Amino acid sequence: MTSIPPTRDGYPADLRALTSLRAFLAVGVVLFHYQLQWDPALGFSPIIERSRLAVDAFFMLSGFILAHVYGPAFASGGFSYRRFIVARLARLYPLHVAVLTGALVMVLGATAAGVRFDGEGYGLLAFFQTLFLIQAWFPTDAELNWSGPSWSLSAEWFAYLLFPAYAWLALRLRMRPWVLLGIGAAAFVVIDAFYVQAFGKVLPRAEDSLGILRIAPEFLVGMALYGLGHRWRWSRPVAAAAALFTTVLLLGAMQLSLDDRIIVALAAPVILAWSLLARADCEGPLASPALVFAGEASFALYLVHMPVIVAWKGVVAELRGVDSTFRITPVELIGLFVATSLIAAALHLLVEKPGRTWIRRRFDSRRDEPAPAALSPPALREPGDR
């Protein structure tokens, strides 16, 4: 595979290893939710249970990638907030609206057919909170089930709105990325202490209830990681060894069920090390077309897997005359994963990409992006960049 030349800042425009990383993270979230559904007799995997923390890695990735895509324009004074917001809406909303519409059809159809289901979390207010991606902006005890994973999109949207403030701070500290990283880490510690005191849970457990607090420091950490990577260049052996070591260390911590906050902290060097594979031009199989496509479609997989589980359990419960809390068999789970992957690929190709293109053409009269955004693939501009 031909290498991609570096941009002025030393990073290739297309960070394919990070795109592939998104695929692994999304699959981890899917497996976490699957493990909640299978028979306990099948066993329990600590790695899969801690894969729910992939969301935190997504948040850091988002800060990293947006610094990569928009940092040069912000530094040169060519950044347009309006165009940025249009691009973010184009990235999030086509798929978000499609999945939410599917959930609405399922709920209305089940109601009309007299199908039994738990209606808690499917209220009108919850629907509009989810639609406008503000469901994670406030403290709440309510369940919001319309599109479960979209709480993280709500948090992402909040960070996007504040991006100029993040970028300003990152620009001021561009020569001292360690200081920026320290600020992000300190903010995490302070916000975590507040969240534990207020809600009795550690910050990496924040979702619908003030989930925006979870992304606030992690997005900044991602931008700091980009600043560090911008300054470092490793040889191929060192880059490969660092990527392997940090990944094994993270998986080991997950297997040992260490504190959520430790695992989140260990995810940061993984992102940095995988990004430096691109600078060393040694992404290897992580740059394969199949893995890169899986990373590009990971947003769709992340959003659609829960509605597929809900739909399957609802239909099977009606056909079998059992409660929808039944445990799913391994064969069913394999079939669900295959079906969900195919649905995600279709949504990515038929909804996400065309929708993104249409919105940007319709609302952004200047479609040319400042470097390196013109070279950076839309797949890297995350939610999730989910």
WOTABEL-V401262 format. One record per residue. N is the residue number from 0. SS is DSSP state (a for helix, b for strand, c for the rest). PSI is psi in degrees with one decimal (999 if undefined). Layout:
n=N ss=SS psi=PSI
n=N ss=SS psi=PSI
This chain:
n=0 ss=c psi=134.6
n=1 ss=c psi=146.1
n=2 ss=c psi=158.0
n=3 ss=c psi=123.9
n=4 ss=c psi=149.3
n=5 ss=b psi=153.2
n=6 ss=c psi=-174.8
n=7 ss=c psi=-29.9
n=8 ss=c psi=3.9
n=9 ss=c psi=-21.5
n=10 ss=c psi=139.2
n=11 ss=b psi=149.9
n=12 ss=c psi=-36.3
n=13 ss=c psi=106.3
n=14 ss=c psi=81.8
n=15 ss=a psi=-33.7
n=16 ss=a psi=-36.5
n=17 ss=a psi=-33.0
n=18 ss=a psi=-44.3
n=19 ss=a psi=-36.0
n=20 ss=a psi=-37.0
n=21 ss=a psi=-34.4
n=22 ss=a psi=-46.0
n=23 ss=a psi=-40.4
n=24 ss=a psi=-43.9
n=25 ss=a psi=-42.2
n=26 ss=a psi=-36.7
n=27 ss=a psi=-42.6
n=28 ss=a psi=-42.1
n=29 ss=a psi=-47.8
n=30 ss=a psi=-34.4
n=31 ss=a psi=-46.8
n=32 ss=a psi=-31.4
n=33 ss=a psi=-40.6
n=34 ss=a psi=-29.4
n=35 ss=c psi=-17.6
n=36 ss=c psi=-18.4
n=37 ss=b psi=165.4
n=38 ss=c psi=129.1
n=39 ss=a psi=-23.2
n=40 ss=a psi=-19.6
n=41 ss=a psi=-10.0
n=42 ss=c psi=172.1
n=43 ss=c psi=130.5
n=44 ss=c psi=115.8
n=45 ss=a psi=-35.2
n=46 ss=a psi=-44.1
n=47 ss=a psi=-40.8
n=48 ss=a psi=-41.0
n=49 ss=a psi=-5.7
n=50 ss=a psi=-13.5
n=51 ss=a psi=-22.6
n=52 ss=a psi=2.5
n=53 ss=a psi=-27.5
n=54 ss=a psi=-39.1
n=55 ss=a psi=-37.6
n=56 ss=a psi=-38.8
n=57 ss=a psi=-42.5
n=58 ss=a psi=-42.7
n=59 ss=a psi=-40.4
n=60 ss=a psi=-39.0
n=61 ss=a psi=-46.8
n=62 ss=a psi=-40.8
n=63 ss=a psi=-51.4
n=64 ss=a psi=-39.6
n=65 ss=a psi=-30.6
n=66 ss=a psi=-38.7
n=67 ss=a psi=-43.6
n=68 ss=a psi=-43.1
n=69 ss=a psi=-10.1
n=70 ss=a psi=-49.0
n=71 ss=a psi=-40.8
n=72 ss=a psi=-39.0
n=73 ss=a psi=-41.5
n=74 ss=a psi=-34.0
n=75 ss=a psi=-5.0
n=76 ss=c psi=9.0
n=77 ss=c psi=9.7
n=78 ss=c psi=132.2
n=79 ss=c psi=115.0
n=80 ss=a psi=-39.6
n=81 ss=a psi=-47.4
n=82 ss=a psi=-34.9
n=83 ss=a psi=-47.5
n=84 ss=a psi=-40.3
n=85 ss=a psi=-44.1
n=86 ss=a psi=-38.0
n=87 ss=a psi=-42.3
n=88 ss=a psi=-41.8
n=89 ss=a psi=-30.2
n=90 ss=a psi=-37.6
n=91 ss=a psi=-46.4
n=92 ss=a psi=-38.0
n=93 ss=a psi=-48.7
n=94 ss=a psi=-39.8
n=95 ss=a psi=-47.6
n=96 ss=a psi=-38.8
n=97 ss=a psi=-46.8
n=98 ss=a psi=-40.5
n=99 ss=a psi=-38.1
n=100 ss=a psi=-41.0
n=101 ss=a psi=-41.0
n=102 ss=a psi=-40.0
n=103 ss=a psi=-43.1
n=104 ss=a psi=-42.1
n=105 ss=a psi=-44.6
n=106 ss=a psi=-45.7
n=107 ss=a psi=-40.1
n=108 ss=a psi=-43.2
n=109 ss=a psi=-39.1
n=110 ss=a psi=-44.9
n=111 ss=a psi=-34.2
n=112 ss=c psi=-2.6
n=113 ss=c psi=22.8
n=114 ss=c psi=136.5
n=115 ss=c psi=129.4
n=116 ss=c psi=158.9
n=117 ss=c psi=110.0
n=118 ss=c psi=-3.6
n=119 ss=c psi=131.6
n=120 ss=c psi=-2.7
n=121 ss=c psi=29.1
n=122 ss=c psi=170.2
n=123 ss=a psi=-42.7
n=124 ss=a psi=-43.9
n=125 ss=a psi=-35.9
n=126 ss=a psi=-47.9
n=127 ss=a psi=-32.4
n=128 ss=a psi=-41.7
n=129 ss=a psi=-43.1
n=130 ss=a psi=-45.0
n=131 ss=c psi=7.5
n=132 ss=c psi=48.1
n=133 ss=c psi=10.0
n=134 ss=c psi=-20.0
n=135 ss=c psi=15.7
n=136 ss=c psi=-10.3
n=137 ss=c psi=156.2
n=138 ss=c psi=138.5
n=139 ss=c psi=151.8
n=140 ss=c psi=-4.6
n=141 ss=c psi=150.6
n=142 ss=c psi=133.8
n=143 ss=c psi=100.0
n=144 ss=c psi=-0.6
n=145 ss=c psi=-44.3
n=146 ss=c psi=82.7
n=147 ss=a psi=-55.2
n=148 ss=a psi=-14.4
n=149 ss=a psi=-5.2
n=150 ss=a psi=-35.2
n=151 ss=a psi=-28.5
n=152 ss=a psi=-37.3
n=153 ss=a psi=-42.7
n=154 ss=a psi=-42.1
n=155 ss=a psi=-45.1
n=156 ss=a psi=-39.6
n=157 ss=a psi=-45.0
n=158 ss=a psi=-36.5
n=159 ss=a psi=-42.6
n=160 ss=a psi=-30.4
n=161 ss=c psi=8.3
n=162 ss=a psi=-42.3
n=163 ss=a psi=-37.2
n=164 ss=a psi=-43.9
n=165 ss=a psi=-47.5
n=166 ss=a psi=-37.1
n=167 ss=a psi=-45.6
n=168 ss=a psi=-42.9
n=169 ss=a psi=-37.5
n=170 ss=a psi=-41.4
n=171 ss=a psi=-32.0
n=172 ss=c psi=22.9
n=173 ss=c psi=-26.5
n=174 ss=c psi=-4.8
n=175 ss=c psi=62.9
n=176 ss=a psi=-26.2
n=177 ss=a psi=-35.0
n=178 ss=a psi=-43.2
n=179 ss=a psi=-41.5
n=180 ss=a psi=-40.6
n=181 ss=a psi=-38.8
n=182 ss=a psi=-44.0
n=183 ss=a psi=-43.3
n=184 ss=a psi=-42.3
n=185 ss=a psi=-40.1
n=186 ss=a psi=-38.9
n=187 ss=a psi=-45.6
n=188 ss=a psi=-44.6
n=189 ss=a psi=-47.2
n=190 ss=a psi=-37.3
n=191 ss=a psi=-43.6
n=192 ss=a psi=-41.1
n=193 ss=a psi=-44.2
n=194 ss=a psi=-39.5
n=195 ss=a psi=-43.3
n=196 ss=a psi=-39.8
n=197 ss=a psi=-35.7
n=198 ss=a psi=-5.5
n=199 ss=c psi=18.4
n=200 ss=c psi=151.6
n=201 ss=c psi=158.9
n=202 ss=a psi=-39.8
n=203 ss=a psi=1.9
n=204 ss=a psi=-2.9
n=205 ss=c psi=127.6
n=206 ss=c psi=-102.6
n=207 ss=c psi=-36.0
n=208 ss=c psi=99.9
n=209 ss=c psi=43.5
n=210 ss=c psi=-18.7
n=211 ss=a psi=-26.3
n=212 ss=a psi=-25.5
n=213 ss=a psi=-40.1
n=214 ss=a psi=-25.7
n=215 ss=a psi=-53.3
n=216 ss=a psi=-30.8
n=217 ss=a psi=-35.2
n=218 ss=a psi=-41.7
n=219 ss=a psi=-39.4
n=220 ss=a psi=-41.5
n=221 ss=a psi=-41.0
n=222 ss=a psi=-36.9
n=223 ss=a psi=-39.1
n=224 ss=a psi=-39.0
n=225 ss=a psi=-41.5
n=226 ss=a psi=-39.3
n=227 ss=a psi=-46.5
n=228 ss=a psi=-31.9
n=229 ss=a psi=-29.3
n=230 ss=a psi=-16.9
n=231 ss=c psi=144.4
n=232 ss=c psi=120.9
n=233 ss=c psi=157.2
n=234 ss=c psi=164.7
n=235 ss=a psi=-47.7
n=236 ss=a psi=-40.7
n=237 ss=a psi=-43.4
n=238 ss=a psi=-44.4
n=239 ss=a psi=-42.6
n=240 ss=a psi=-40.2
n=241 ss=a psi=-42.3
n=242 ss=a psi=-42.6
n=243 ss=a psi=-46.0
n=244 ss=a psi=-47.9
n=245 ss=a psi=-35.8
n=246 ss=a psi=-45.5
n=247 ss=a psi=-39.9
n=248 ss=a psi=-43.1
n=249 ss=a psi=-47.1
n=250 ss=a psi=-36.5
n=251 ss=a psi=-41.8
n=252 ss=a psi=-38.2
n=253 ss=a psi=-42.7
n=254 ss=a psi=-33.0
n=255 ss=c psi=-0.4
n=256 ss=c psi=44.1
n=257 ss=c psi=168.0
n=258 ss=c psi=138.9
n=259 ss=a psi=-40.2
n=260 ss=a psi=-32.5
n=261 ss=a psi=-42.7
n=262 ss=a psi=-41.4
n=263 ss=a psi=-42.7
n=264 ss=a psi=-37.7
n=265 ss=a psi=-17.7
n=266 ss=a psi=-27.3
n=267 ss=a psi=-50.4
n=268 ss=a psi=-24.8
n=269 ss=a psi=-46.2
n=270 ss=a psi=-44.7
n=271 ss=a psi=-46.3
n=272 ss=a psi=-41.7
n=273 ss=a psi=-34.3
n=274 ss=a psi=-34.4
n=275 ss=a psi=-13.3
n=276 ss=a psi=-36.2
n=277 ss=a psi=-41.0
n=278 ss=a psi=-32.5
n=279 ss=c psi=-1.2
n=280 ss=c psi=48.5
n=281 ss=c psi=45.5
n=282 ss=c psi=-22.1
n=283 ss=a psi=-133.5
n=284 ss=a psi=-18.4
n=285 ss=a psi=-13.5
n=286 ss=a psi=11.2
n=287 ss=c psi=146.9
n=288 ss=a psi=-38.1
n=289 ss=a psi=-45.7
n=290 ss=a psi=-38.3
n=291 ss=a psi=-41.6
n=292 ss=a psi=-41.2
n=293 ss=a psi=-38.3
n=294 ss=a psi=-39.1
n=295 ss=a psi=-34.0
n=296 ss=c psi=3.3
n=297 ss=a psi=-31.6
n=298 ss=a psi=-44.7
n=299 ss=a psi=-42.9
n=300 ss=a psi=-43.1
n=301 ss=a psi=-43.0
n=302 ss=a psi=-36.2
n=303 ss=a psi=-15.7
n=304 ss=a psi=-34.8
n=305 ss=a psi=-45.6
n=306 ss=a psi=-34.6
n=307 ss=a psi=-42.7
n=308 ss=a psi=-47.0
n=309 ss=a psi=-44.8
n=310 ss=a psi=-45.2
n=311 ss=a psi=-47.7
n=312 ss=a psi=-35.9
n=313 ss=a psi=-45.1
n=314 ss=a psi=-47.1
n=315 ss=a psi=-39.1
n=316 ss=a psi=-40.7
n=317 ss=a psi=-43.0
n=318 ss=a psi=-36.3
n=319 ss=a psi=-14.0
n=320 ss=c psi=35.8
n=321 ss=c psi=171.0
n=322 ss=c psi=148.3
n=323 ss=c psi=-0.4
n=324 ss=c psi=7.6
n=325 ss=c psi=154.8
n=326 ss=c psi=140.6
n=327 ss=b psi=137.3
n=328 ss=c psi=160.5
n=329 ss=a psi=-39.4
n=330 ss=a psi=-42.3
n=331 ss=a psi=-41.5
n=332 ss=a psi=-40.8
n=333 ss=a psi=-44.9
n=334 ss=a psi=-40.5
n=335 ss=a psi=-41.0
n=336 ss=a psi=-42.8
n=337 ss=a psi=-47.5
n=338 ss=a psi=-42.6
n=339 ss=a psi=-39.7
n=340 ss=a psi=-41.1
n=341 ss=a psi=-41.7
n=342 ss=a psi=-42.0
n=343 ss=a psi=-43.1
n=344 ss=a psi=-42.0
n=345 ss=a psi=-43.8
n=346 ss=a psi=-38.8
n=347 ss=a psi=-44.9
n=348 ss=a psi=-35.0
n=349 ss=a psi=-18.6
n=350 ss=a psi=-56.4
n=351 ss=a psi=-54.4
n=352 ss=a psi=-49.0
n=353 ss=a psi=-38.7
n=354 ss=a psi=-42.3
n=355 ss=a psi=-45.2
n=356 ss=a psi=-43.2
n=357 ss=a psi=-45.6
n=358 ss=a psi=-42.6
n=359 ss=a psi=-36.3
n=360 ss=a psi=-35.6
n=361 ss=a psi=-37.4
n=362 ss=a psi=-3.2
n=363 ss=c psi=100.6
n=364 ss=c psi=-23.5
n=365 ss=c psi=96.5
n=366 ss=c psi=-12.1
n=367 ss=c psi=133.6
n=368 ss=c psi=147.1
n=369 ss=c psi=148.5
n=370 ss=c psi=142.4
n=371 ss=c psi=12.5
n=372 ss=c psi=-31.9
n=373 ss=c psi=-24.1
n=374 ss=c psi=-18.5
n=375 ss=c psi=127.0
n=376 ss=c psi=146.8
n=377 ss=a psi=-27.1
n=378 ss=a psi=-26.3
n=379 ss=a psi=-10.7
n=380 ss=c psi=88.3
n=381 ss=c psi=171.2
n=382 ss=c psi=-55.6
n=383 ss=c psi=999
n=384 ss=c psi=94.1
n=385 ss=c psi=999
